[in-house]
């Protein structure tokens, strides 16, 4: 399987997973987005970094 094909499969899966929350719980997701918009940049960056590291660890663990 080519790297590009795997990339687009992963991107599609990410979009499906990201869309579950707003589809199932739109009001709750609106509150979550509002709360995230209130966070300071360093906090948001830290959460983003933790998310990326967790994702890489999961990929590494599975492969």
mmCIF file as Biopython writes it, N, C-alpha, C and O atoms, coordinates in Angstrom:
data_model
#
loop_
_atom_site.group_PDB
_atom_site.id
_atom_site.type_symbol
_atom_site.label_atom_id
_atom_site.label_alt_id
_atom_site.label_comp_id
_atom_site.label_asym_id
_atom_site.label_entity_id
_atom_site.label_seq_id
_atom_site.pdbx_PDB_ins_code
_atom_site.Cartn_x
_atom_site.Cartn_y
_atom_site.Cartn_z
_atom_site.occupancy
_atom_site.B_iso_or_equiv
_atom_site.auth_seq_id
_atom_site.auth_asym_id
_atom_site.pdbx_PDB_model_num
ATOM 1   N N  . UNK A ? 1  ? 0.850   -1.172 0.000  1.0 0.0 1  A 1 
ATOM 2   C CA . UNK A ? 1  ? 0.000   0.000  0.000  1.0 0.0 1  A 1 
ATOM 3   C C  . UNK A ? 1  ? 0.899   1.239  0.000  1.0 0.0 1  A 1 
ATOM 4   O O  . UNK A ? 1  ? 1.865   1.314  0.759  1.0 0.0 1  A 1 
ATOM 5   N N  . UNK A ? 2  ? 0.577   2.187  -0.840 1.0 0.0 2  A 1 
ATOM 6   C CA . UNK A ? 2  ? 1.429   3.366  -0.949 1.0 0.0 2  A 1 
ATOM 7   C C  . UNK A ? 2  ? 1.244   4.273  0.259  1.0 0.0 2  A 1 
ATOM 8   O O  . UNK A ? 2  ? 0.219   4.234  0.940  1.0 0.0 2  A 1 
ATOM 9   N N  . UNK A ? 3  ? 2.252   5.082  0.504  1.0 0.0 3  A 1 
ATOM 10  C CA . UNK A ? 3  ? 2.218   6.005  1.641  1.0 0.0 3  A 1 
ATOM 11  C C  . UNK A ? 3  ? 1.095   7.018  1.491  1.0 0.0 3  A 1 
ATOM 12  O O  . UNK A ? 3  ? 0.451   7.377  2.477  1.0 0.0 3  A 1 
ATOM 13  N N  . UNK A ? 4  ? 0.850   7.487  0.265  1.0 0.0 4  A 1 
ATOM 14  C CA . UNK A ? 4  ? -0.219  8.467  0.054  1.0 0.0 4  A 1 
ATOM 15  C C  . UNK A ? 4  ? -1.584  7.868  0.343  1.0 0.0 4  A 1 
ATOM 16  O O  . UNK A ? 4  ? -2.450  8.528  0.917  1.0 0.0 4  A 1 
ATOM 17  N N  . UNK A ? 5  ? -1.772  6.630  -0.052 1.0 0.0 5  A 1 
ATOM 18  C CA . UNK A ? 5  ? -3.052  5.957  0.195  1.0 0.0 5  A 1 
ATOM 19  C C  . UNK A ? 5  ? -3.284  5.813  1.697  1.0 0.0 5  A 1 
ATOM 20  O O  . UNK A ? 5  ? -4.383  6.076  2.186  1.0 0.0 5  A 1 
ATOM 21  N N  . UNK A ? 6  ? -2.252  5.398  2.427  1.0 0.0 6  A 1 
ATOM 22  C CA . UNK A ? 6  ? -2.355  5.290  3.881  1.0 0.0 6  A 1 
ATOM 23  C C  . UNK A ? 6  ? -2.634  6.643  4.518  1.0 0.0 6  A 1 
ATOM 24  O O  . UNK A ? 6  ? -3.412  6.743  5.467  1.0 0.0 6  A 1 
ATOM 25  N N  . UNK A ? 7  ? -1.992  7.684  3.990  1.0 0.0 7  A 1 
ATOM 26  C CA . UNK A ? 7  ? -2.205  9.032  4.518  1.0 0.0 7  A 1 
ATOM 27  C C  . UNK A ? 7  ? -3.666  9.442  4.357  1.0 0.0 7  A 1 
ATOM 28  O O  . UNK A ? 7  ? -4.264  9.951  5.305  1.0 0.0 7  A 1 
ATOM 29  N N  . UNK A ? 8  ? -4.250  9.233  3.186  1.0 0.0 8  A 1 
ATOM 30  C CA . UNK A ? 8  ? -5.630  9.640  2.949  1.0 0.0 8  A 1 
ATOM 31  C C  . UNK A ? 8  ? -6.623  8.778  3.723  1.0 0.0 8  A 1 
ATOM 32  O O  . UNK A ? 8  ? -7.681  9.261  4.124  1.0 0.0 8  A 1 
ATOM 33  N N  . UNK A ? 9  ? -6.291  7.509  3.934  1.0 0.0 9  A 1 
ATOM 34  C CA . UNK A ? 9  ? -7.135  6.666  4.785  1.0 0.0 9  A 1 
ATOM 35  C C  . UNK A ? 9  ? -7.110  7.196  6.221  1.0 0.0 9  A 1 
ATOM 36  O O  . UNK A ? 9  ? -8.153  7.295  6.869  1.0 0.0 9  A 1 
ATOM 37  N N  . UNK A ? 10 ? -5.922  7.536  6.711  1.0 0.0 10 A 1 
ATOM 38  C CA . UNK A ? 10 ? -5.805  8.086  8.066  1.0 0.0 10 A 1 
ATOM 39  C C  . UNK A ? 10 ? -6.525  9.421  8.185  1.0 0.0 10 A 1 
ATOM 40  O O  . UNK A ? 10 ? -7.188  9.678  9.191  1.0 0.0 10 A 1 
ATOM 41  N N  . UNK A ? 11 ? -6.405  10.267 7.181  1.0 0.0 11 A 1 
ATOM 42  C CA . UNK A ? 11 ? -7.087  11.564 7.184  1.0 0.0 11 A 1 
ATOM 43  C C  . UNK A ? 11 ? -8.604  11.375 7.185  1.0 0.0 11 A 1 
ATOM 44  O O  . UNK A ? 11 ? -9.315  12.050 7.930  1.0 0.0 11 A 1 
ATOM 45  N N  . UNK A ? 12 ? -9.089  10.472 6.366  1.0 0.0 12 A 1 
ATOM 46  C CA . UNK A ? 12 ? -10.522 10.192 6.344  1.0 0.0 12 A 1 
ATOM 47  C C  . UNK A ? 12 ? -11.023 9.664  7.673  1.0 0.0 12 A 1 
ATOM 48  O O  . UNK A ? 12 ? -12.090 10.066 8.137  1.0 0.0 12 A 1 
ATOM 49  N N  . UNK A ? 13 ? -10.273 8.772  8.289  1.0 0.0 13 A 1 
ATOM 50  C CA . UNK A ? 13 ? -10.649 8.234  9.586  1.0 0.0 13 A 1 
ATOM 51  C C  . UNK A ? 13 ? -10.666 9.332  10.644 1.0 0.0 13 A 1 
ATOM 52  O O  . UNK A ? 13 ? -11.558 9.363  11.492 1.0 0.0 13 A 1 
ATOM 53  N N  . UNK A ? 14 ? -9.687  10.233 10.597 1.0 0.0 14 A 1 
ATOM 54  C CA . UNK A ? 14 ? -9.645  11.344 11.535 1.0 0.0 14 A 1 
ATOM 55  C C  . UNK A ? 14 ? -10.890 12.224 11.379 1.0 0.0 14 A 1 
ATOM 56  O O  . UNK A ? 14 ? -11.489 12.636 12.373 1.0 0.0 14 A 1 
ATOM 57  N N  . UNK A ? 15 ? -11.279 12.511 10.129 1.0 0.0 15 A 1 
ATOM 58  C CA . UNK A ? 15 ? -12.452 13.344 9.882  1.0 0.0 15 A 1 
ATOM 59  C C  . UNK A ? 15 ? -13.731 12.666 10.377 1.0 0.0 15 A 1 
ATOM 60  O O  . UNK A ? 15 ? -14.609 13.329 10.930 1.0 0.0 15 A 1 
ATOM 61  N N  . UNK A ? 16 ? -13.840 11.363 10.182 1.0 0.0 16 A 1 
ATOM 62  C CA . UNK A ? 16 ? -15.006 10.633 10.686 1.0 0.0 16 A 1 
ATOM 63  C C  . UNK A ? 16 ? -15.061 10.723 12.210 1.0 0.0 16 A 1 
ATOM 64  O O  . UNK A ? 16 ? -16.111 11.027 12.777 1.0 0.0 16 A 1 
ATOM 65  N N  . UNK A ? 17 ? -13.944 10.463 12.868 1.0 0.0 17 A 1 
ATOM 66  C CA . UNK A ? 17 ? -13.915 10.504 14.329 1.0 0.0 17 A 1 
ATOM 67  C C  . UNK A ? 17 ? -14.182 11.909 14.859 1.0 0.0 17 A 1 
ATOM 68  O O  . UNK A ? 17 ? -14.884 12.073 15.857 1.0 0.0 17 A 1 
ATOM 69  N N  . UNK A ? 18 ? -13.626 12.922 14.200 1.0 0.0 18 A 1 
ATOM 70  C CA . UNK A ? 18 ? -13.859 14.309 14.624 1.0 0.0 18 A 1 
ATOM 71  C C  . UNK A ? 18 ? -15.309 14.719 14.433 1.0 0.0 18 A 1 
ATOM 72  O O  . UNK A ? 18 ? -15.805 15.579 15.161 1.0 0.0 18 A 1 
ATOM 73  N N  . UNK A ? 19 ? -15.990 14.128 13.479 1.0 0.0 19 A 1 
ATOM 74  C CA . UNK A ? 19 ? -17.365 14.502 13.200 1.0 0.0 19 A 1 
ATOM 75  C C  . UNK A ? 19 ? -18.393 13.830 14.096 1.0 0.0 19 A 1 
ATOM 76  O O  . UNK A ? 19 ? -19.546 14.259 14.131 1.0 0.0 19 A 1 
ATOM 77  N N  . UNK A ? 20 ? -18.006 12.792 14.815 1.0 0.0 20 A 1 
ATOM 78  C CA . UNK A ? 20 ? -18.958 12.074 15.658 1.0 0.0 20 A 1 
ATOM 79  C C  . UNK A ? 20 ? -19.525 12.979 16.752 1.0 0.0 20 A 1 
ATOM 80  O O  . UNK A ? 20 ? -20.737 13.001 16.962 1.0 0.0 20 A 1 
ATOM 81  N N  . UNK A ? 21 ? -18.672 13.720 17.446 1.0 0.0 21 A 1 
ATOM 82  C CA . UNK A ? 21 ? -19.124 14.577 18.544 1.0 0.0 21 A 1 
ATOM 83  C C  . UNK A ? 21 ? -20.155 15.605 18.116 1.0 0.0 21 A 1 
ATOM 84  O O  . UNK A ? 21 ? -21.242 15.650 18.693 1.0 0.0 21 A 1 
ATOM 85  N N  . UNK A ? 22 ? -19.849 16.441 17.113 1.0 0.0 22 A 1 
ATOM 86  C CA . UNK A ? 22 ? -20.839 17.425 16.684 1.0 0.0 22 A 1 
ATOM 87  C C  . UNK A ? 22 ? -22.122 16.802 16.129 1.0 0.0 22 A 1 
ATOM 88  O O  . UNK A ? 22 ? -23.195 17.391 16.258 1.0 0.0 22 A 1 
ATOM 89  N N  . UNK A ? 23 ? -22.028 15.635 15.523 1.0 0.0 23 A 1 
ATOM 90  C CA . UNK A ? 23 ? -23.220 14.985 14.974 1.0 0.0 23 A 1 
ATOM 91  C C  . UNK A ? 23 ? -24.124 14.459 16.086 1.0 0.0 23 A 1 
ATOM 92  O O  . UNK A ? 23 ? -25.342 14.631 16.039 1.0 0.0 23 A 1 
ATOM 93  N N  . UNK A ? 24 ? -23.522 13.819 17.083 1.0 0.0 24 A 1 
ATOM 94  C CA . UNK A ? 24 ? -24.300 13.182 18.144 1.0 0.0 24 A 1 
ATOM 95  C C  . UNK A ? 24 ? -24.706 14.176 19.232 1.0 0.0 24 A 1 
ATOM 96  O O  . UNK A ? 24 ? -25.834 14.127 19.723 1.0 0.0 24 A 1 
ATOM 97  N N  . UNK A ? 25 ? -23.790 15.083 19.614 1.0 0.0 25 A 1 
ATOM 98  C CA . UNK A ? 25 ? -24.031 16.025 20.713 1.0 0.0 25 A 1 
ATOM 99  C C  . UNK A ? 25 ? -23.717 17.453 20.274 1.0 0.0 25 A 1 
ATOM 100 O O  . UNK A ? 25 ? -22.745 18.027 20.764 1.0 0.0 25 A 1 
ATOM 101 N N  . UNK A ? 26 ? -24.491 18.045 19.380 1.0 0.0 26 A 1 
ATOM 102 C CA . UNK A ? 26 ? -24.151 19.374 18.862 1.0 0.0 26 A 1 
ATOM 103 C C  . UNK A ? 26 ? -24.103 20.467 19.937 1.0 0.0 26 A 1 
ATOM 104 O O  . UNK A ? 26 ? -23.209 21.312 19.902 1.0 0.0 26 A 1 
ATOM 105 N N  . UNK A ? 27 ? -25.033 20.469 20.880 1.0 0.0 27 A 1 
ATOM 106 C CA . UNK A ? 27 ? -25.040 21.513 21.916 1.0 0.0 27 A 1 
ATOM 107 C C  . UNK A ? 27 ? -23.827 21.391 22.825 1.0 0.0 27 A 1 
ATOM 108 O O  . UNK A ? 27 ? -23.207 22.394 23.178 1.0 0.0 27 A 1 
ATOM 109 N N  . UNK A ? 28 ? -23.489 20.166 23.204 1.0 0.0 28 A 1 
ATOM 110 C CA . UNK A ? 28 ? -22.321 19.957 24.068 1.0 0.0 28 A 1 
ATOM 111 C C  . UNK A ? 28 ? -21.035 20.343 23.341 1.0 0.0 28 A 1 
ATOM 112 O O  . UNK A ? 28 ? -20.136 20.932 23.941 1.0 0.0 28 A 1 
ATOM 113 N N  . UNK A ? 29 ? -20.944 20.019 22.063 1.0 0.0 29 A 1 
ATOM 114 C CA . UNK A ? 29 ? -19.740 20.365 21.309 1.0 0.0 29 A 1 
ATOM 115 C C  . UNK A ? 29 ? -19.612 21.869 21.150 1.0 0.0 29 A 1 
ATOM 116 O O  . UNK A ? 29 ? -18.499 22.395 21.153 1.0 0.0 29 A 1 
ATOM 117 N N  . UNK A ? 30 ? -20.730 22.573 21.012 1.0 0.0 30 A 1 
ATOM 118 C CA . UNK A ? 30 ? -20.695 24.031 20.925 1.0 0.0 30 A 1 
ATOM 119 C C  . UNK A ? 30 ? -20.102 24.605 22.210 1.0 0.0 30 A 1 
ATOM 120 O O  . UNK A ? 30 ? -19.295 25.533 22.166 1.0 0.0 30 A 1 
ATOM 121 N N  . UNK A ? 31 ? -20.510 24.044 23.368 1.0 0.0 31 A 1 
ATOM 122 C CA . UNK A ? 31 ? -19.953 24.499 24.653 1.0 0.0 31 A 1 
ATOM 123 C C  . UNK A ? 31 ? -18.458 24.197 24.740 1.0 0.0 31 A 1 
ATOM 124 O O  . UNK A ? 31 ? -17.678 25.021 25.219 1.0 0.0 31 A 1 
ATOM 125 N N  . UNK A ? 32 ? -18.066 23.016 24.277 1.0 0.0 32 A 1 
ATOM 126 C CA . UNK A ? 32 ? -16.647 22.636 24.303 1.0 0.0 32 A 1 
ATOM 127 C C  . UNK A ? 32 ? -15.832 23.592 23.434 1.0 0.0 32 A 1 
ATOM 128 O O  . UNK A ? 32 ? -14.761 24.041 23.844 1.0 0.0 32 A 1 
ATOM 129 N N  . UNK A ? 33 ? -16.335 23.908 22.229 1.0 0.0 33 A 1 
ATOM 130 C CA . UNK A ? 33 ? -15.625 24.820 21.334 1.0 0.0 33 A 1 
ATOM 131 C C  . UNK A ? 33 ? -15.523 26.214 21.950 1.0 0.0 33 A 1 
ATOM 132 O O  . UNK A ? 33 ? -14.493 26.877 21.828 1.0 0.0 33 A 1 
ATOM 133 N N  . UNK A ? 34 ? -16.596 26.659 22.614 1.0 0.0 34 A 1 
ATOM 134 C CA . UNK A ? 34 ? -16.577 27.967 23.262 1.0 0.0 34 A 1 
ATOM 135 C C  . UNK A ? 34 ? -15.537 27.988 24.381 1.0 0.0 34 A 1 
ATOM 136 O O  . UNK A ? 34 ? -14.787 28.954 24.520 1.0 0.0 34 A 1 
ATOM 137 N N  . UNK A ? 35 ? -15.497 26.914 25.179 1.0 0.0 35 A 1 
ATOM 138 C CA . UNK A ? 35 ? -14.517 26.845 26.265 1.0 0.0 35 A 1 
ATOM 139 C C  . UNK A ? 35 ? -13.096 26.812 25.700 1.0 0.0 35 A 1 
ATOM 140 O O  . UNK A ? 35 ? -12.198 27.447 26.253 1.0 0.0 35 A 1 
ATOM 141 N N  . UNK A ? 36 ? -12.885 26.082 24.610 1.0 0.0 36 A 1 
ATOM 142 C CA . UNK A ? 36 ? -11.553 26.021 24.001 1.0 0.0 36 A 1 
ATOM 143 C C  . UNK A ? 36 ? -11.132 27.384 23.466 1.0 0.0 36 A 1 
ATOM 144 O O  . UNK A ? 36 ? -9.953  27.734 23.513 1.0 0.0 36 A 1 
ATOM 145 N N  . UNK A ? 37 ? -12.094 28.154 22.957 1.0 0.0 37 A 1 
ATOM 146 C CA . UNK A ? 37 ? -11.778 29.486 22.435 1.0 0.0 37 A 1 
ATOM 147 C C  . UNK A ? 37 ? -11.351 30.432 23.551 1.0 0.0 37 A 1 
ATOM 148 O O  . UNK A ? 37 ? -10.677 31.429 23.291 1.0 0.0 37 A 1 
ATOM 149 N N  . UNK A ? 38 ? -11.731 30.134 24.781 1.0 0.0 38 A 1 
ATOM 150 C CA . UNK A ? 38 ? -11.384 30.986 25.914 1.0 0.0 38 A 1 
ATOM 151 C C  . UNK A ? 38 ? -9.991  30.669 26.482 1.0 0.0 38 A 1 
ATOM 152 O O  . UNK A ? 38 ? -9.458  31.451 27.270 1.0 0.0 38 A 1 
ATOM 153 N N  . UNK A ? 39 ? -9.410  29.554 26.100 1.0 0.0 39 A 1 
ATOM 154 C CA . UNK A ? 39 ? -8.099  29.162 26.631 1.0 0.0 39 A 1 
ATOM 155 C C  . UNK A ? 39 ? -6.996  30.064 26.075 1.0 0.0 39 A 1 
ATOM 156 O O  . UNK A ? 39 ? -7.072  30.544 24.944 1.0 0.0 39 A 1 
ATOM 157 N N  . UNK A ? 40 ? -5.997  30.275 26.882 1.0 0.0 40 A 1 
ATOM 158 C CA . UNK A ? 40 ? -4.834  31.045 26.432 1.0 0.0 40 A 1 
ATOM 159 C C  . UNK A ? 40 ? -4.024  30.187 25.455 1.0 0.0 40 A 1 
ATOM 160 O O  . UNK A ? 40 ? -4.098  28.958 25.473 1.0 0.0 40 A 1 
ATOM 161 N N  . UNK A ? 41 ? -3.253  30.864 24.606 1.0 0.0 41 A 1 
ATOM 162 C CA . UNK A ? 41 ? -2.471  30.169 23.577 1.0 0.0 41 A 1 
ATOM 163 C C  . UNK A ? 41 ? -1.535  29.104 24.145 1.0 0.0 41 A 1 
ATOM 164 O O  . UNK A ? 41 ? -1.500  27.998 23.606 1.0 0.0 41 A 1 
ATOM 165 N N  . UNK A ? 42 ? -0.768  29.384 25.213 1.0 0.0 42 A 1 
ATOM 166 C CA . UNK A ? 42 ? 0.137   28.340 25.718 1.0 0.0 42 A 1 
ATOM 167 C C  . UNK A ? 42 ? -0.601  27.073 26.173 1.0 0.0 42 A 1 
ATOM 168 O O  . UNK A ? 42 ? -0.103  25.963 25.985 1.0 0.0 42 A 1 
ATOM 169 N N  . UNK A ? 43 ? -1.768  27.238 26.760 1.0 0.0 43 A 1 
ATOM 170 C CA . UNK A ? 43 ? -2.545  26.073 27.192 1.0 0.0 43 A 1 
ATOM 171 C C  . UNK A ? 43 ? -3.020  25.283 25.976 1.0 0.0 43 A 1 
ATOM 172 O O  . UNK A ? 43 ? -2.934  24.055 25.955 1.0 0.0 43 A 1 
ATOM 173 N N  . UNK A ? 44 ? -3.518  25.984 24.975 1.0 0.0 44 A 1 
ATOM 174 C CA . UNK A ? 44 ? -3.986  25.324 23.762 1.0 0.0 44 A 1 
ATOM 175 C C  . UNK A ? 44 ? -2.840  24.610 23.043 1.0 0.0 44 A 1 
ATOM 176 O O  . UNK A ? 44 ? -3.013  23.502 22.535 1.0 0.0 44 A 1 
ATOM 177 N N  . UNK A ? 45 ? -1.687  25.243 23.006 1.0 0.0 45 A 1 
ATOM 178 C CA . UNK A ? 45 ? -0.509  24.605 22.387 1.0 0.0 45 A 1 
ATOM 179 C C  . UNK A ? 45 ? -0.106  23.348 23.149 1.0 0.0 45 A 1 
ATOM 180 O O  . UNK A ? 45 ? 0.233   22.332 22.542 1.0 0.0 45 A 1 
ATOM 181 N N  . UNK A ? 46 ? -0.142  23.416 24.478 1.0 0.0 46 A 1 
ATOM 182 C CA . UNK A ? 46 ? 0.217   22.256 25.293 1.0 0.0 46 A 1 
ATOM 183 C C  . UNK A ? 46 ? -0.747  21.103 25.040 1.0 0.0 46 A 1 
ATOM 184 O O  . UNK A ? 46 ? -0.326  19.954 24.903 1.0 0.0 46 A 1 
ATOM 185 N N  . UNK A ? 47 ? -2.043  21.410 24.977 1.0 0.0 47 A 1 
ATOM 186 C CA . UNK A ? 47 ? -3.023  20.367 24.681 1.0 0.0 47 A 1 
ATOM 187 C C  . UNK A ? 47 ? -2.801  19.778 23.289 1.0 0.0 47 A 1 
ATOM 188 O O  . UNK A ? 47 ? -2.928  18.568 23.100 1.0 0.0 47 A 1 
ATOM 189 N N  . UNK A ? 48 ? -2.470  20.625 22.319 1.0 0.0 48 A 1 
ATOM 190 C CA . UNK A ? 48 ? -2.175  20.141 20.972 1.0 0.0 48 A 1 
ATOM 191 C C  . UNK A ? 48 ? -0.959  19.235 20.949 1.0 0.0 48 A 1 
ATOM 192 O O  . UNK A ? 48 ? -0.958  18.198 20.285 1.0 0.0 48 A 1 
ATOM 193 N N  . UNK A ? 49 ? 0.080   19.632 21.682 1.0 0.0 49 A 1 
ATOM 194 C CA . UNK A ? 49 ? 1.296   18.817 21.750 1.0 0.0 49 A 1 
ATOM 195 C C  . UNK A ? 49 ? 1.000   17.469 22.400 1.0 0.0 49 A 1 
ATOM 196 O O  . UNK A ? 49 ? 1.446   16.430 21.913 1.0 0.0 49 A 1 
ATOM 197 N N  . UNK A ? 50 ? 0.252   17.486 23.495 1.0 0.0 50 A 1 
ATOM 198 C CA . UNK A ? 50 ? -0.100  16.231 24.166 1.0 0.0 50 A 1 
ATOM 199 C C  . UNK A ? 50 ? -0.924  15.331 23.247 1.0 0.0 50 A 1 
ATOM 200 O O  . UNK A ? 50 ? -0.753  14.111 23.251 1.0 0.0 50 A 1 
ATOM 201 N N  . UNK A ? 51 ? -1.799  15.921 22.475 1.0 0.0 51 A 1 
ATOM 202 C CA . UNK A ? 51 ? -2.593  15.152 21.522 1.0 0.0 51 A 1 
ATOM 203 C C  . UNK A ? 51 ? -1.708  14.513 20.463 1.0 0.0 51 A 1 
ATOM 204 O O  . UNK A ? 51 ? -1.872  13.337 20.139 1.0 0.0 51 A 1 
ATOM 205 N N  . UNK A ? 52 ? -0.773  15.284 19.924 1.0 0.0 52 A 1 
ATOM 206 C CA . UNK A ? 52 ? 0.125   14.749 18.898 1.0 0.0 52 A 1 
ATOM 207 C C  . UNK A ? 52 ? 1.005   13.638 19.448 1.0 0.0 52 A 1 
ATOM 208 O O  . UNK A ? 52 ? 1.182   12.609 18.795 1.0 0.0 52 A 1 
ATOM 209 N N  . UNK A ? 53 ? 1.562   13.831 20.646 1.0 0.0 53 A 1 
ATOM 210 C CA . UNK A ? 53 ? 2.426   12.814 21.252 1.0 0.0 53 A 1 
ATOM 211 C C  . UNK A ? 53 ? 1.626   11.547 21.540 1.0 0.0 53 A 1 
ATOM 212 O O  . UNK A ? 53 ? 2.110   10.437 21.320 1.0 0.0 53 A 1 
ATOM 213 N N  . UNK A ? 54 ? 0.395   11.718 22.036 1.0 0.0 54 A 1 
ATOM 214 C CA . UNK A ? 54 ? -0.459  10.549 22.300 1.0 0.0 54 A 1 
ATOM 215 C C  . UNK A ? 54 ? -0.751  9.794  21.008 1.0 0.0 54 A 1 
ATOM 216 O O  . UNK A ? 54 ? -0.704  8.565  20.977 1.0 0.0 54 A 1 
ATOM 217 N N  . UNK A ? 55 ? -1.052  10.535 19.943 1.0 0.0 55 A 1 
ATOM 218 C CA . UNK A ? 55 ? -1.312  9.895  18.659 1.0 0.0 55 A 1 
ATOM 219 C C  . UNK A ? 55 ? -0.112  9.142  18.125 1.0 0.0 55 A 1 
ATOM 220 O O  . UNK A ? 55 ? -0.242  8.027  17.620 1.0 0.0 55 A 1 
ATOM 221 N N  . UNK A ? 56 ? 1.051   9.748  18.237 1.0 0.0 56 A 1 
ATOM 222 C CA . UNK A ? 56 ? 2.271   9.068  17.785 1.0 0.0 56 A 1 
ATOM 223 C C  . UNK A ? 56 ? 2.554   7.824  18.609 1.0 0.0 56 A 1 
ATOM 224 O O  . UNK A ? 56 ? 2.964   6.798  18.064 1.0 0.0 56 A 1 
ATOM 225 N N  . UNK A ? 57 ? 2.338   7.904  19.924 1.0 0.0 57 A 1 
ATOM 226 C CA . UNK A ? 57 ? 2.548   6.751  20.780 1.0 0.0 57 A 1 
ATOM 227 C C  . UNK A ? 57 ? 1.577   5.624  20.413 1.0 0.0 57 A 1 
ATOM 228 O O  . UNK A ? 57 ? 1.955   4.452  20.402 1.0 0.0 57 A 1 
ATOM 229 N N  . UNK A ? 58 ? 0.339   5.982  20.117 1.0 0.0 58 A 1 
ATOM 230 C CA . UNK A ? 58 ? -0.640  4.977  19.718 1.0 0.0 58 A 1 
ATOM 231 C C  . UNK A ? 58 ? -0.256  4.327  18.397 1.0 0.0 58 A 1 
ATOM 232 O O  . UNK A ? 58 ? -0.339  3.107  18.258 1.0 0.0 58 A 1 
ATOM 233 N N  . UNK A ? 59 ? 0.160   5.128  17.434 1.0 0.0 59 A 1 
ATOM 234 C CA . UNK A ? 59 ? 0.593   4.580  16.140 1.0 0.0 59 A 1 
ATOM 235 C C  . UNK A ? 59 ? 1.800   3.665  16.324 1.0 0.0 59 A 1 
ATOM 236 O O  . UNK A ? 59 ? 1.850   2.571  15.762 1.0 0.0 59 A 1 
ATOM 237 N N  . UNK A ? 60 ? 2.780   4.123  17.122 1.0 0.0 60 A 1 
ATOM 238 C CA . UNK A ? 60 ? 3.972   3.330  17.358 1.0 0.0 60 A 1 
ATOM 239 C C  . UNK A ? 60 ? 3.628   2.008  18.053 1.0 0.0 60 A 1 
ATOM 240 O O  . UNK A ? 60 ? 4.171   0.955  17.719 1.0 0.0 60 A 1 
ATOM 241 N N  . UNK A ? 61 ? 2.711   2.088  19.030 1.0 0.0 61 A 1 
ATOM 242 C CA . UNK A ? 61 ? 2.324   0.892  19.757 1.0 0.0 61 A 1 
ATOM 243 C C  . UNK A ? 61 ? 1.597   -0.131 18.904 1.0 0.0 61 A 1 
ATOM 244 O O  . UNK A ? 61 ? 1.772   -1.338 19.074 1.0 0.0 61 A 1 
ATOM 245 N N  . UNK A ? 62 ? 0.777   0.364  17.982 1.0 0.0 62 A 1 
ATOM 246 C CA . UNK A ? 62 ? 0.010   -0.532 17.119 1.0 0.0 62 A 1 
ATOM 247 C C  . UNK A ? 62 ? 0.902   -1.153 16.050 1.0 0.0 62 A 1 
ATOM 248 O O  . UNK A ? 62 ? 0.759   -2.333 15.727 1.0 0.0 62 A 1 
ATOM 249 N N  . UNK A ? 63 ? 1.811   -0.370 15.508 1.0 0.0 63 A 1 
ATOM 250 C CA . UNK A ? 63 ? 2.682   -0.877 14.438 1.0 0.0 63 A 1 
ATOM 251 C C  . UNK A ? 63 ? 3.781   -1.672 15.052 1.0 0.0 63 A 1 
ATOM 252 O O  . UNK A ? 63 ? 4.637   -2.196 14.338 1.0 0.0 63 A 1 
#
